[in-house]
């Protein structure tokens, strides 16, 4: 466990006070300031719990107190002294770290692939259309063009034969 740098703060009766010092080697927090009789001080800090901490571990805070009093004022006997503070319930708190719950992935419902659309070819065909719908008129036009081309080729071939026969 490590103290979050800059997180230690103190207030006296709600007003900002001198910041506590944190010894990163020992993990101890030390605070000094002046309190008038009856005043209350509050010290706060944040820590980062080690990644491997679990609910069998404990974080124990122990507070001790002491101080100097002005001359002529009877000394105050603190209830949390270093020798016995760890055994006194008013001087300690225990915290059990609660590691974050494991992240459970959200299940994703399986999806059924979409059924492919039926091809949009001519009726009865499983092939998709790739051009315009020519219909019967279009087929007749194509047939006529093929026939005209065939007649033209036949006529050209006859003329060639006639010219070849005339030369012989």
C-alpha positions in Angstrom: 0.0 0.0 0.0 1.3 3.5 -0.8 0.1 6.9 0.1 -1.2 9.0 -2.8 1.3 11.8 -3.2 -0.2 15.2 -2.0 -3.4 13.6 -0.7 -2.7 14.1 3.1 -4.6 17.2 4.5 -5.6 18.5 7.8 -8.2 20.9 9.1 -8.9 22.4 12.5 -12.6 23.1 13.0 -13.1 22.8 9.2 -10.4 25.4 8.4 -7.3 24.4 6.5 -4.3 23.6 8.7 -0.7 22.5 8.2 -0.5 19.5 5.9 0.7 16.2 7.4 4.0 14.8 6.3 4.2 11.2 5.0 7.3 9.1 5.4 7.2 6.9 2.4 9.9 4.5 3.9 7.9 3.7 7.0 4.4 4.5 5.8 3.9 6.8 8.8 2.0 10.1 8.6 3.1 12.8 11.0 1.2 16.0 11.8 1.9 18.9 14.1 -0.1 22.1 14.7 -1.6 24.0 17.6 -5.0 23.1 19.0 -6.9 25.2 21.6 -8.7 23.4 24.3 -11.9 21.8 22.8 -10.9 22.1 19.2 -11.1 19.2 16.8 -8.6 18.4 14.1 -9.4 16.1 11.1 -6.7 14.4 9.0 -7.5 12.8 5.7 -5.3 10.9 3.2 -5.6 8.5 0.3 -3.8 5.3 -0.3 -3.4 2.9 -3.2 -3.8 -0.7 -2.2 -1.5 -3.2 -3.9 -2.8 -5.1 -6.8 -2.4 -8.5 -5.1 -4.3 -7.5 -1.9 -7.3 -9.6 -1.1 -10.0 -9.9 1.6 -7.7 -11.9 3.9 -5.5 -8.8 4.2 -6.1 -5.9 6.7 -5.2 -2.3 6.7 -4.7 -1.1 10.2 -4.6 2.6 11.2 -3.1 3.5 14.5 -3.2 7.1 15.9 -1.0 8.4 18.8 -1.0 11.8 20.3 1.0 14.0 22.5 1.9 17.6 22.8 3.2 20.5 24.8 1.1 22.8 26.9 1.8 26.4 27.9 3.4 27.0 31.3 0.9 26.9 34.1 -1.6 24.7 32.2 -1.9 21.1 33.5 -0.6 18.5 31.0 -3.1 16.6 29.0 -2.8 12.9 29.2 -3.5 11.5 25.7 -5.6 8.3 25.4 -3.5 7.0 22.5 0.1 6.7 23.5 2.7 5.0 21.3 3.2 2.0 23.7 -0.4 1.0 23.9 -2.2 2.6 20.9 -2.3 -0.5 18.8 -4.2 -2.4 21.5 -6.7 0.4 22.2 -9.9 0.3 20.2 -10.3 4.1 20.3 -6.9 4.4 18.7 -7.1 2.0 15.8 -9.3 1.2 12.8 -9.1 -1.8 10.6 -10.1 -2.0 7.0 -10.3 -5.0 4.7 -9.5 -4.2 1.1 -12.2 -5.3 -1.3 -10.6 -6.0 -4.6 -12.7 -5.2 -7.6 -15.0 -7.9 -8.7 -13.7 -9.8 -11.8 -15.1 -8.4 -14.9 -17.4 -10.9 -16.6 -17.7 -10.4 -20.3 -21.2 -9.6 -21.4 -22.5 -12.6 -23.4 -23.4 -11.9 -27.0 -26.4 -13.6 -28.4 -25.4 -15.6 -31.5 -27.0 -14.2 -34.6 -28.3 -16.2 -37.6 -26.8 -15.0 -40.8 -29.3 -13.3 -43.1 -30.7 -15.5 -45.8 -29.4 -14.3 -49.1 -31.9 -12.6 -51.3 -33.2 -14.6 -54.3 -31.5 -13.7 -57.5 -33.6 -11.3 -59.7 -33.0 -12.9 -63.1 -35.6 -13.8 -65.6 -38.3 -16.1 -64.3 -37.0 -19.6 -63.5 -33.4 -18.5 -63.8 -31.0 -18.7 -60.8 -28.7 -16.1 -62.3 -28.8 -12.5 -61.4 -29.8 -10.0 -64.0 -26.9 -8.1 -65.4 -28.5 -5.9 -68.0 -31.9 -4.5 -69.0 -34.9 -6.6 -69.6 -35.0 -6.9 -73.4 -38.2 -9.0 -73.6 -39.5 -10.5 -76.8 -39.1 -7.3 -78.9 -35.4 -7.1 -77.9 -34.8 -10.7 -78.8 -36.5 -10.2 -82.2 -34.3 -7.1 -82.8 -31.1 -9.0 -82.0 -32.2 -12.0 -84.2 -32.9 -9.5 -87.1 -29.5 -7.9 -86.7 -27.7 -11.3 -86.7 -29.7 -12.4 -89.8 -28.9 -9.1 -91.6 -25.2 -9.5 -90.8 -25.4 -13.1 -92.1 -27.0 -12.0 -95.4 -24.4 -9.3 -95.8 -21.6 -11.7 -95.3 -23.2 -14.2 -97.7 -23.6 -11.5 -100.4 -20.0 -10.4 -100.0 -18.8 -13.9 -100.3 -20.8 -14.4 -103.6 -19.4 -11.2 -105.1 -15.9 -12.3 -104.3 -16.5 -15.7 -106.0 -18.0 -14.0 -109.0 -15.0 -11.7 -109.4 -12.7 -14.6 -109.0 -14.5 -16.6 -111.7 -14.4 -13.7 -114.1 -10.6 -13.6 -113.9 -10.0 -17.2 -114.7 
